[in-house]
């Protein structure tokens, strides 16, 4: 058992990388080619099973904004010697017909918007708020980090189960349940919220690099909050609350604007 623990610790130390701009240390030990291959196939599957928008004006508008932001980000990463983060990336921006107020990104630059979120975006700057957030997820390797965390969680569960081998079935079941709840609420969910907050922050920097109006960011989230709909307590959610996001964005906008002026 101790060798498994040593291996996990060594793996964590060896795979420690950092997120650009924020400088946060992270664990990303899934091979990049494996991540990109999985992402490409998953993205193709989603597009195949979805109804793509036939509104060519909206599609081209989305792609124009996505290309403008991704190009600005790539130029910045190359200027600071972090082009390794976009190795193998092929940016794609697609619009899916759905009432969902959502957008998402996969590793490798695979981005999708749902038509339902466009009225909330309201204008090009609003679309840029969401687009830069999704691009930030891809640049910050959040997909790789999440998969790496899940592997560590699964490995830790195996270690705990082995350590409890001589205990009664009831005791083992109770320990595994406690571990599952504790790791989810105490580790996985906070990390998910951290990723969302980090994507919000990076998104502001990316918007600024691309020349969009950062003041639209808190306004977008005010509009999202106004759409209503219940949400779980922030402690049990994968995302920060709307009020937390707005507060953090208002704090980070001046820093992002100053950052862009220096580039």
C-alpha angles and dihedrals in degrees: 000000000000090000090057090052092048090049092051092048092048091047091052094050094044094049099048112130134161135242115238117254095000092055092210114161115236142175114242111158101147108110110258095228089054092050093048093047092051091046094050093051094045091049092050090050093051093049091047092053095043135074108245118214116261092198097111094188092056093044093051091045090054093047093047091055092043093050092046093054097040091049092051090049093048091050090051094048091051091050091057097040097252098117087123086081092066098039108137093009118146109182117223126177119190134173118219124200105241139121090230115122091225150107131179144183135214127204114280095043100291108153131177132185126194116223090233093072096053096082088052090050086053097181143017092278090052091051088048090055091059095036094052090048092054093044088051091057089055095045094046091054091234092155092056091044092051092050090047091051091050091052091051090047091051092046091050090051090054090050091050092048091051091049090053094048094115094047125096118273089248093053092046092049092049092048093049092048091050091047092049094050093041095049092045098048097030101040118007099044095044089050090050090052089046090054091050093048091046091050089050091052096043089045090061091053091048092048089051092049089053093047101248127145108265093194087075092067099077089038090057091053091047088056090047090052090050091058087075126209127142122274131192120248110285090246090063097038133095089220135053116251118267091249092052091050093049092048093049093047093051088052095048100042095083091049092050093048091050090047093054092050090058094054 
